[in-house]
Amino acid sequence: MLAFLGFFTVIAMLVLIMTKKAAPVIALIAVPVITGVIASFFAPVVDGKAAFAALDMGKFITGGIGTVAATGVMFIFSILFFGVLTDAGTFKPIINGILKVIGTDPVKIALGTALLAIIVHLDGSGAVTFLICVPPLLPLYDAVGMKRTSLATVVAMSAGTMNIVPWGGPTLRAATAMDKMDVMTLFNPVIVPMIFGLATVLVFAFLIGRAEKKRIGAVSLSGVTAKAEELSPEKAALLRPSLFGVNVILIIATIAGLIVLAKWFAPQVVFMFAFVLAIVINYPDPKVQRERVDAHAKSAIMMASVLFAAGAFTGIMRSTGMITAMSEALVSIIPSSAGRFFPLITGIIAMPASLLFDPDSFYFGVLPVLGNTAAGFGVEAVNVARAAILGQMTTGFPVSPLTPSTFLLIGLSGVEFGEHQKKTIPYVFCITIVMLVVALITGAIKI
C-alpha cells in the first residue's frame, strides 16, 4: 500500500503542476501531506507500535526542509546578488558584446548556451552551473525575443548530460553501491556514449534555436540594442556604468569562490558576502539599498517557497517509507525471465525514475537489487550501474521535483515548473536513449 501511495503521490503532484490545476507550492505540500496521513494507517509495526502516525507529518516536513535550507538561502541571496548587478547595468555591455560576436541569430545563441553550460558543468555542480549560465544569458534571450523556457531547456540538457562525470553525485553513488567499485572503472566505458549524448544536446539546441528563429523571425542587432536602451528615468538612475569593471571583477570573484573556496565556504555563504559587497558598492545609500532588496524580494521569496515545499515533499516521501516501498515494488514487477535484460530495462527507466526517486534512494536502494538480480542471470552488475548513470539524476536531475537545483534553474529562468518539464523531459529522455543505444553498440553495456 505504501508503494501505491508513493506512486500516486508523485503522479498526482506532476499532473496537478503540469496541467496547471494547482501552483507548484500547493501541489508539493498538499498532496504528500494527504497521502502521508493515509499512509499512517498502513505504517509498518515496529516493537508493537506503528512506525509513524499522522501527527508525525510535521516532523517529516521539518526534516525535509532542513535538507534544502542551505540551498534556499543560497537561492535567495543569489537572486538578490544578480538582481542588484542587473539594476546597475552590469550585464548590458556584456550582452551587447555577445551580440556583436554571435549576432542575434537564435540558432547561434542556443548553441552558445549549450556549449557554455557544458563547459561550466565540468565541476559537476548543477547549482553553480545554473547560477553562472542563466542570469547573464536571460537578458539576451529577452532582448532577442527567445522564450525563457528555451534557455532553461538548453541549460538543463547540457548540465544533465555532463552530470555523468566521475566526480558527479550519480556516478560516485553508483560506484559506491557496486561494492565500492573504482569510479573510473565504472565511468571510462561510457565516455563514448557520453560524447554522443553531448553531440545530441548540440543537435537539440540547434533545433530549438531554429524553431525560435522561425517563430520570431530575423532580428536586427540595432533593434535589440535599441530595445535594451529604452529605460525609464527610475531605472536609468540605477545604472552604474563607472562601476562596470568593479562589478565584473566581483562576478568573477564570486564564481571563483564557489569553485575554489568550496572546501571552506558553502555556496550560500559566498553569495551572502557577494550580495553585501554588490549592494554596498553600487548603492551605498541605505534607503536605496532597502528599495533594491524590496524590488527583488518577491521573486526570491516566491521561488524559495517552492524550494522549501519540495523539501517538505521529499521529507514526507522518505520518512514515511513510501520511496523505499516504491523501489521494492519497481524491482518486484520485473519478471525474473528478463534478468539478462536488466541493464537495458534500467537504461530505459533511468531518466523517468528521476521523477520518482532521489539519488540516494535509487542508487543505494534500487540499484543494488537490480545489479544482484542481473548477476544471478550471468550479467555483470556493473552493466546495470552504467545504464543507470545514463539517466537517473544525470539527464533527469534538472527536471526532477526531488532536486533543489531544479527549482533554482526555473527560478532564475523565470519559468513555471510544469512548462519546464513538458518542454524538457522529451529532450532529456531522448538523450538518454541515444547514449544507451551507443553504449550497447560499443559494448560499454553488455546484456
N, C-alpha and C positions, 0 to 999 in steps of 0.2 A: 504493500500500500504506500509506503514511503517513496518508493521509486515512481509509482504512478503520480503521486502528488508532486514529486520533483519535476518530472517531465511536463506535467500540466502547468506548473508554476512558470517554467521557462517559456513554454509555448504561449500561454495566456499573456504573459508580460510582453513578449515580442509582438504578438498580434495587436494588442492594445496600442503599443507605441507606433508600429508601422502603419496601422490604419488610422492613426491619429484619433482614436477613441478616448485616449487619456494622455495627459502630459507624462513625459518620462519619469519625473519625480514622483508622481502619483502611482504609476504602474509599478515602479521599483519598490515602493513601500507597501502599498495596499495589498497587492497580490501575494507576496510571500508571507505577510502577516496573517492573512486569511487562511492560506494553505498550511501555514505553520501551526495555527491554532487547531486546525483539523487534524494535522499530523500528531498533535499531542495525545489524541485518543488512540493512536496506533503506535505510540512510543514503545521501544523495547523495554522489558522489565529487567532491572539490574538490582540484585540483592533485595528482591521482594518489592521494589517500587519502580515506577516509571522513570525512565532516564531523563525525561524533561516534561514540563507542564506548560499549559497555555500562558501562564504568567511569566514564564522564562523568556518570552519573545523580547521583552525589554532588554534583558541581559544579553541576548544574542545580537540584538541590534547594536547595542553599545560596543560589543566586541568587534562587530563588523566595521563600525565607524572608526574604531581605533586603528584598524589595518590601513585605512585610506586617509587618516587625518593628516599625515605628513604631506601626502600628495595634494590634499585640499589646500593646505597652507601655501604650498609652492604655487598652486594654480592661482590663488587669489593675488599673491604678490607678483607673479609673472605677468598677469593681466594688467595690474597697476603699473608695473615697470614699463612694459611695451606701450601701454596707453599714454604714459607721460612722454615717452620719446616720440610717439606719433603726434601728439599735440605740439611738440616742439619742432615738428617738421623734419626730423632726422631721416626718415625714410624717403622723402621726396627726391632728393638728389640721387639716392641710390637707385630708386625705381627708374628715374629718367636716364641714369647711366645704363641700366639694364636694357631699357627700351632702345637706346642708341646702338647697343651691341646686337641684340637679337630682333629688334624691331617690335612690331605689335602683332606678329603672327601668332595666333593661339597655338598652332602646332609646335612652334619653337618654344613657346612658353611652357607648354605641358611637358615637352621632352626635357627642357632645362630643369623643371621642377622635379621630375623623376630622377635625373642624374644627381641633383643636389641632395635629395633625400637618401639616395643610395650611398653616396659618399659620407654624409653626416652620420648615417646609421651604422657605420663601421664600429662605433663604440658599443653597439648593441642596446642602447637605451632609447626606448620609444618616447619617453617624456622629453628627453634632450633633443631628439630629432624633431619633434613637433614644435618645440619652443624655438628652435633655430630656424626651421623652414617656413612655418606658417605666418608669423607676424610680418616679416619683411615682404613676403610674396602676396599677402592678402590685398594690399593697396593696388598692386599691379593687376591682379585679377579683376578687381573692382573697376579700375581705370579702363581696362580694355573691354570690359563687359562680359567676362567669362564667369560662369557660375561658381559660387563658393564650394558647392558640392564636388565640382571637378577637382578643385585644389585638394580637398580632403581625401578624395578617392585616389588621386595620383600619389600623394604622400603616403597614404595607407598601404597601397600596393607595394611601393618601394621599400618602406620600412618593414612591412610584414615579411617580404621575401628575404631581405637582408638579416632578419632576426634568426635565421638558421645558423649564423656564425657561431663557431665553437665556444665563444665566451658569452654567448647569449643565454638567457634563462632556460628556454626549452631544451636546447641541446645538452646543456650541463645537467639538467634534471634527468633527461633520458639516459645519459651515460651513467649517472649515479644509480638510477633504477635498475640498470642492467648489471647488477653486482659490481658497481663501481668500475665499469669499463673505462679504459682510456678514452678521453673525449675525442682525440684526433683519430683514433681507430674508428670511432662511430662516424665522424664527420667527413673524413677525406674522400670516401667513395661517392658522397653526394655533392661534391664540388661541381662536377659537370652538370648534373640536374639543376643545381642552383644557378649556374651560369645561364642555362636555358630559361630558367624562371625569370631571371633578371632581363633577359632579352625579350621575354613575353611582356614584362612590365613596360618596357620601352615601346613595344608594339601597341599595347593598350593605351599608353599615354599618347602615342601618335594618333590613334583612332579617336580618343577623347578630344584632343586638340583639333582634329579635323572636323569633328561634329560641332564643336564650339565655333569654329571658323565659319562653317556653313550657316549656323544659327544667327550669328551676329554680323556676318559679312565682313568686308575689308574695313579695317580701322586705320586711319592715318596717324602717324606719330604726332603731328601737330595738334590733331584733335584731342588726343589723350593728354598731352602736356597742358593744353589749354584748359581741359576739364579739371585737371588736378590743381590748377592755379585759381580756380573760381572759389574763393574763400570769403566767408562773412567777415565783417570787421572784428567780431569777437574771436574767431579762430585765427585771423591774421595776427592779432595781438599776442597770441600764444607762441608764435613761431620764434625760434631762437637760432637763426642762421649762423650767427657768430660762434655758437657752441657746437656746430656740426662735428668738428674734429674731436672735441672732447666727448661728445655722445657716442661717436663711432668707437672710440677707444674704450668707453665704458661697456658697450655691447660686446666687443671682442674680449675684454677682460672678464665679463660675466660668463660668456660661453667657455672661455678657457678655465674659469673657476669651476664650472660644472663638471669639466672633464679631469683637469689636473688636481683639483683640491677635493675630489670626491672622497678620498680617504679620511680627510679631516673635517670637511664641512658638507652637510647634507644639502641637496639642491634647494630646499626651501630656505635654508639659512643664507645661501648665496643670493637668492632673489630678494630676500628681505634687505640685505645690505645694499644690493644693486638698486632697489627701488628708492631707498633712503637717499643714496647718492644722486640718483637721477632727478628726484623732485627738488632736493635742496640746491643742486647746481643750476637747474633750469628755472625754478620758481622759488626763490628764497623768501618771498613774502608769504607768511603763514596763512593769510586769507586766501591767496591763490592756491596754495597747497591743498587747503580744505576743499576748494572748488574742484580741483583736479581729481582728488580722491572721490568726491561725490559723483563726478561725471562718469567714472569707470566702475563705481561700486556695484551698480545694478547688474551689469553683465557678469562681473566676477562672482557676486553672491548667487545669481541665478544658476550659473553652471556649477559652482561649488555645492549648491544644494543637491543637484543631480548626482554629483560625485559621492556625497555622503549618503544619498539614497541608495546608490549602488553598493556602498559598504553595508548598509542595512540588509539589502537583498542577499549579498554574499554571506553575511553573518548568520542569517536565519537558515539559508540553504545548507551551510556547512554544519552548524551546530545541531540542527535537528536530525542530521544523518541522511537527509534527502540526497545529497550529492553522492555519498558512499553507496546508498541503495541504488541510485541510477547507474553507477559504474558496474555494480554486480549484475543488474538487470541487463545492461548492454552486453556484457560478456555472455550471459546465460542464453540470450536469444540467438547467438551464433551457433549453428549446428556443428557438432564435432567433426562431421564429414568434411567441413570446409576448413579444417585446421591448416592444411598446407597453403590455403589462400589467405591466411590471416594477415600477412604483410599487405596484400592488395586491398583487403577489406579495411585495414587500418588506414591506409593511404587515402581511401575514398572518404572515410568518415572523419578523418583527422581535422580538416578545416571546420566542418559543421559542428564537431564536438567542442570547438572553442566557445560556442554559444551556450553549451551545457555545463562544461567543467572548467574550473580554474586550473592553472597549470599543475599545482601540487596534487590536486585530486586525480588528474588524469595520469600524470607521469609516475606518481608513487602509488596510485590505487588501481587504475585500469591497465596501464601498460605492462606491469609485471605479470598480470594474469594472462593477458593476450600473448606475451612472449613465452611464458611457460607452456601454455596450451599449444602454441605453434611448435615449440621444441619437442613436444610429445608426438608430433607428426613428422619429425625429421627436418623441420625448418628452423634454422638458427634464429634465436630470439633477436639478434642484432638487426635482422631484416625488418622486424616489426618496429623496432626503435627508429630506424632510418625512415621508414614510411611515416611514422608519427610526426617527426620533426619537419616534414614537408608541409604540414598544415596546422597541427594543433598548437595554438598560441604562437605560430610564426605568421603565416599569411592570415591566420584567423584572429590574431590579437587586436588589430585596430578596429574590429567590428564587434568585439565581444563586450557584453554588458558586465562581464566579470573582471575586466581590467580597467583600472583607473585612468590609464593613459588614453583609452578610447574617448573618454569624456573630456580629457584635456584637448584632444585633437578637434572634436566637434565644437568645443567651447571657443578655442582660438579661431576656428574657421567660421564660426557663427552660423552653423547649420544644425538642423534637427537630427536627433539620433536616428529616427526611423527613416528619414530621407537618405542619410548617410549609409545605413545598412542596405536599403533597397538598391542603391546605386553601386555600392562597393562589393557586396557579397558575391554576385555573379562573377566579377572580375577575379577576385582572390581565389575563388573556388576553381576557376579555370586554370589559374597559375599553378595551383597545387596539382591538378590533374596532369598538366604538361610535365611538371617535374617528376611525377610518379611514373608516367609513361617512359620518360627518358631514363629514369633510374632502373626500370625493368629491362629496357633495351640494353643499357650499358652494363648490367649485372650488379649495379650498386645495391639493388634489392633483388633477391632470388626467391622464387617460390617453387 
